[in-house]
Amino acid sequence: MQNSVSNNETSSAERSAEPWLPDWDASYAANTGHHRVYDADFLATAPLSPGARLLDLGCGSGDFTRTVADRVAPGQVVGLDPQPALLAEAQRAAGTNQSFVEGPVQHLDRLFPDDAQFDGVISRAAMQWVPMADHPGYLAEVRRLLRPNGWFRLEMGGAGNIGTLAGWLETISRAHGGPAAPWSFPDAGTYLELLESAGFDVDPSHGAYVTTVAQRRAFDRSSLIGWLRSQCYQGFEIDMPPDAHAGFRAEVESRLDEQRRHDGTFDQSYVRLNALAFVPDTLHGRPAEQHTR
């Protein structure tokens, strides 16, 4: 099946007064092992340093946030997430140099009104849940919150991520009165332009980049069902008639063998968008004119 999934383009303002938020709970954390495999890669490419003050957007259950906090101690890490159940899980695992704020990235202006609060901002496997129409706004706020020489390290789903599975789920969702696939999976070119428009330096000669990489991630039937139940269904069901939820889930799981790969496995093709962007002008002491585009 070709990747025919539509990006989630409707802004939170167009949906309702509050940002769109699926009803996740603590089971989310039990099904993130496929992300943990790539922790070392992210850590190796984020300019972490002891004593830094960082913001983690979409920290979720906080398992990776704690790892980052240990790296930057005695610096501080503030975890932001809109889901109370996930923040409660994160707080249980937190170190003494961590704190948490409940809220969505669409409200960064309200949650952090003071400028230049952070040396760096990270986000891992979360921003694909933010409607694309809201990305320019949250990126502008990230730029505002960064100090001189600050940086933003992002990893999220990119164009083509779980393409076959997402298209299949969308078809079943539509048959039950549900929405299109709920994820935002942009391509690297689109995101480069968004970062530039928000005021970031993404010049490769300065160490910045925006790339995508395809990865085969291991799943069996059990772990794929765990992912569907803890992270996926909720994104469809929030805009699906409540009396259709059980039928939607039952059809997906009864037809799951359709998602076996050519080799018989349930492995999934992930595409990850990675970006490292800097606050311009003061980067490495370079004068402002070197960052003019």
C-alpha positions as CSV (number, residue, x, y, z in Angstrom):
1,M,0.0,0.0,0.0
2,Q,1.3,3.4,-0.9
3,N,1.6,6.1,1.8
4,S,-1.6,8.0,1.1
5,V,-2.0,9.4,4.6
6,S,-2.9,13.1,5.0
7,N,-0.9,15.2,7.4
8,N,-2.9,16.4,10.4
9,E,-3.2,20.0,9.2
10,T,-6.1,21.4,11.3
11,S,-4.9,23.8,13.9
12,S,-5.9,23.5,17.6
13,A,-7.7,26.8,17.3
14,E,-9.8,25.4,14.4
15,R,-10.6,22.2,16.4
16,S,-11.7,23.8,19.7
17,A,-10.7,26.3,22.3
18,E,-8.1,23.9,23.7
19,P,-5.5,21.9,21.8
20,W,-6.4,18.5,20.5
21,L,-5.3,15.8,23.1
22,P,-5.8,12.1,22.9
23,D,-6.6,10.3,26.1
24,W,-3.3,8.6,26.8
25,D,-2.4,7.0,30.2
26,A,0.6,5.4,31.9
27,S,0.5,2.4,29.6
28,Y,2.1,4.6,26.9
29,A,5.5,4.2,28.7
30,A,5.3,0.4,28.5
31,N,5.4,0.6,24.6
32,T,8.3,2.9,23.9
33,G,11.0,0.3,23.7
34,H,11.4,0.8,20.0
35,H,12.4,4.4,20.7
36,R,14.8,3.5,23.5
37,V,16.9,1.6,21.0
38,Y,17.9,4.9,19.5
39,D,18.6,6.9,22.7
40,A,22.3,6.8,22.3
41,D,22.1,8.2,18.7
42,F,20.0,11.2,20.0
43,L,22.3,11.8,22.9
44,A,25.4,11.8,20.7
45,T,23.9,14.4,18.4
46,A,22.5,16.8,21.0
47,P,25.0,19.4,22.4
48,L,24.3,18.6,26.0
49,S,26.7,20.0,28.6
50,P,26.7,19.9,32.5
51,G,25.1,22.9,34.0
52,A,22.7,23.6,31.1
53,R,19.1,24.5,31.6
54,L,16.9,22.5,29.2
55,L,13.3,22.2,28.2
56,D,11.9,18.9,27.0
57,L,8.8,19.3,24.8
58,G,6.4,16.4,25.0
59,C,8.4,14.6,27.8
60,G,5.6,12.0,28.2
61,S,6.4,9.4,30.9
62,G,9.8,10.9,31.3
63,D,12.0,7.8,30.9
64,F,14.3,9.6,28.3
65,T,14.0,12.9,30.1
66,R,15.6,11.4,33.2
67,T,18.5,10.2,31.0
68,V,19.0,13.7,29.7
69,A,18.8,15.2,33.2
70,D,21.5,12.9,34.4
71,R,23.8,14.1,31.6
72,V,23.4,17.8,32.3
73,A,23.5,17.7,36.1
74,P,23.9,20.0,38.0
75,G,21.9,21.7,35.3
76,Q,18.1,21.6,35.3
77,V,15.6,20.0,32.9
78,V,12.0,21.1,32.7
79,G,9.6,18.5,31.2
80,L,6.5,19.8,29.4
81,D,3.6,17.5,28.6
82,P,-0.2,18.1,28.3
83,Q,-1.2,14.7,29.7
84,P,-1.5,14.5,33.5
85,A,-1.2,10.7,33.6
86,L,2.1,10.8,31.8
87,L,3.5,13.6,33.9
88,A,2.6,11.6,37.1
89,E,4.7,8.7,35.7
90,A,7.5,11.1,34.8
91,Q,7.6,12.6,38.3
92,R,7.9,9.2,39.9
93,A,11.1,8.6,37.9
94,A,12.5,12.1,38.1
95,G,15.9,13.2,39.6
96,T,16.4,16.2,41.9
97,N,17.3,18.4,39.0
98,Q,14.0,17.9,37.2
99,S,10.7,19.8,37.3
100,F,7.5,19.5,35.2
101,V,4.9,21.8,33.7
102,E,1.5,20.6,32.4
103,G,0.4,22.0,29.1
104,P,0.6,21.8,25.3
105,V,3.3,23.4,23.1
106,Q,0.6,25.6,21.7
107,H,0.6,27.4,25.1
108,L,4.3,28.0,25.5
109,D,3.6,31.8,25.6
110,R,1.4,31.4,28.6
111,L,3.4,28.7,30.4
112,F,6.8,30.4,30.0
113,P,6.2,34.1,29.6
114,D,9.8,35.2,30.2
115,D,12.2,35.2,27.2
116,A,15.6,33.4,27.0
117,Q,15.0,30.9,29.8
118,F,16.8,27.9,28.4
119,D,20.2,26.9,26.9
120,G,18.6,24.2,24.8
121,V,15.3,22.7,23.9
122,I,14.8,19.0,23.0
123,S,11.9,17.1,21.7
124,R,11.8,13.4,21.0
125,A,9.0,11.4,19.3
126,A,6.3,13.9,20.3
127,M,5.8,16.7,17.8
128,Q,4.1,14.4,15.2
129,W,1.1,14.7,17.5
130,V,0.9,18.5,17.0
131,P,-1.2,19.6,14.0
132,M,1.0,21.0,11.2
133,A,-0.8,24.3,11.3
134,D,0.5,24.8,14.9
135,H,4.1,24.1,14.1
136,P,5.1,27.6,13.1
137,G,3.7,29.0,16.3
138,Y,5.4,26.6,18.7
139,L,8.7,26.9,16.8
140,A,8.6,30.7,17.2
141,E,8.1,30.2,20.9
142,V,11.0,27.8,21.2
143,R,13.2,30.4,19.5
144,R,12.0,33.1,22.0
145,L,12.8,30.9,25.0
146,L,16.4,30.2,23.9
147,R,19.3,32.1,25.2
148,P,22.1,33.4,23.0
149,N,24.0,30.4,21.6
150,G,21.0,28.3,22.3
151,W,20.0,25.3,20.3
152,F,17.0,23.1,19.4
153,R,17.3,19.3,18.9
154,L,14.2,17.7,17.4
155,E,13.4,14.1,16.5
156,M,9.9,13.2,15.3
157,G,8.1,11.2,12.7
158,G,8.9,12.3,9.1
159,A,7.2,11.9,5.8
160,G,6.6,8.2,5.1
161,N,6.7,7.1,8.8
162,I,4.7,3.9,9.3
163,G,3.3,4.7,5.8
164,T,1.7,1.3,5.1
165,L,0.2,0.9,8.6
166,A,-1.0,4.5,8.8
167,G,-2.9,4.3,5.5
168,W,-4.5,1.0,6.5
169,L,-5.6,2.3,9.8
170,E,-7.0,5.5,8.2
171,T,-9.1,3.4,5.8
172,I,-10.6,1.4,8.7
173,S,-11.1,4.5,10.8
174,R,-13.1,6.2,7.9
175,A,-15.3,3.1,7.7
176,H,-16.2,3.6,11.4
177,G,-17.0,7.3,11.0
178,G,-13.6,8.3,12.2
179,P,-10.9,10.8,11.1
180,A,-7.9,10.7,8.8
181,A,-4.6,9.5,10.4
182,P,-3.9,11.9,13.3
183,W,-0.2,12.3,12.8
184,S,1.9,15.2,11.3
185,F,4.8,13.7,9.3
186,P,6.6,16.5,7.5
187,D,9.4,16.2,5.0
188,A,12.9,17.6,5.7
189,G,12.5,20.5,3.2
190,T,9.3,21.7,4.7
191,Y,10.8,21.6,8.2
192,L,13.9,23.4,7.2
193,E,11.7,26.3,5.9
194,L,9.6,26.3,9.1
195,L,12.8,26.5,11.3
196,E,14.2,29.3,9.2
197,S,10.9,31.2,9.3
198,A,10.9,30.9,13.1
199,G,14.3,32.6,13.2
200,F,16.7,29.6,13.5
201,D,20.0,29.1,11.9
202,V,20.0,25.8,10.0
203,D,23.1,26.3,7.9
204,P,25.0,23.0,7.7
205,S,28.4,24.9,7.7
206,H,27.5,25.9,11.3
207,G,26.7,22.4,12.4
208,A,23.0,22.6,11.9
209,Y,20.9,20.1,9.9
210,V,17.5,18.9,9.0
211,T,17.4,15.3,7.7
212,T,15.2,12.2,7.5
213,V,16.3,8.6,8.0
214,A,14.4,5.3,7.4
215,Q,14.6,2.6,10.0
216,R,13.2,-0.9,10.2
217,R,11.9,-1.3,13.8
218,A,11.2,-4.7,15.2
219,F,7.6,-5.6,16.3
220,D,5.9,-8.9,16.8
221,R,2.1,-9.3,17.0
222,S,2.0,-8.7,20.8
223,S,4.2,-5.6,20.7
224,L,2.3,-4.1,17.8
225,I,-1.0,-4.6,19.6
226,G,0.5,-3.0,22.7
227,W,1.5,0.0,20.6
228,L,-1.9,0.2,19.0
229,R,-3.7,0.1,22.3
230,S,-1.4,2.5,24.3
231,Q,-0.5,5.1,21.7
232,C,-2.4,4.8,18.4
233,Y,-6.2,4.1,18.8
234,Q,-6.6,7.2,21.0
235,G,-5.5,9.5,18.2
236,F,-8.3,8.2,16.0
237,E,-11.0,7.8,18.7
238,I,-10.9,11.4,19.9
239,D,-12.7,12.4,16.6
240,M,-14.7,9.1,16.2
241,P,-18.2,8.5,17.5
242,P,-17.9,6.8,21.0
243,D,-20.1,3.9,20.0
244,A,-17.8,3.1,17.1
245,H,-14.6,2.7,19.2
246,A,-15.0,-1.0,20.1
247,G,-15.8,-1.9,16.5
248,F,-12.8,0.0,15.2
249,R,-10.4,-1.7,17.6
250,A,-11.9,-5.1,16.9
251,E,-11.6,-4.8,13.1
252,V,-8.0,-3.6,13.3
253,E,-6.9,-6.5,15.5
254,S,-8.9,-9.1,13.6
255,R,-7.2,-8.0,10.4
256,L,-3.7,-7.5,11.8
257,D,-2.2,-10.3,9.7
258,E,-2.7,-8.0,6.7
259,Q,0.2,-6.0,8.1
260,R,2.8,-8.7,7.9
261,R,5.8,-7.8,5.9
262,H,7.0,-9.8,2.9
263,D,9.2,-11.8,5.3
264,G,6.2,-12.6,7.6
265,T,7.2,-10.3,10.4
266,F,5.2,-7.4,11.9
267,D,8.3,-5.0,11.7
268,Q,7.5,-1.4,10.8
269,S,9.2,1.0,8.5
270,Y,9.8,4.2,10.6
271,V,11.1,7.5,9.0
272,R,12.5,9.9,11.5
273,L,12.9,13.6,11.0
274,N,16.0,14.9,12.8
275,A,16.9,18.6,13.2
276,L,19.6,20.6,15.0
277,A,19.0,24.3,14.8
278,F,20.7,27.2,16.5
279,V,20.0,30.7,17.7
280,P,21.6,32.9,15.0
281,D,24.1,35.7,15.2
282,T,26.0,34.6,18.3
283,L,26.7,31.1,17.1
284,H,30.3,30.3,17.7
285,G,30.9,34.1,18.1
286,R,30.2,34.7,14.4
287,P,29.0,38.2,13.5
288,A,25.3,38.6,12.5
289,E,26.0,39.2,8.8
290,Q,27.3,35.7,8.4
291,H,23.8,34.4,9.3
292,T,21.9,36.6,6.9
293,R,20.0,34.7,4.2
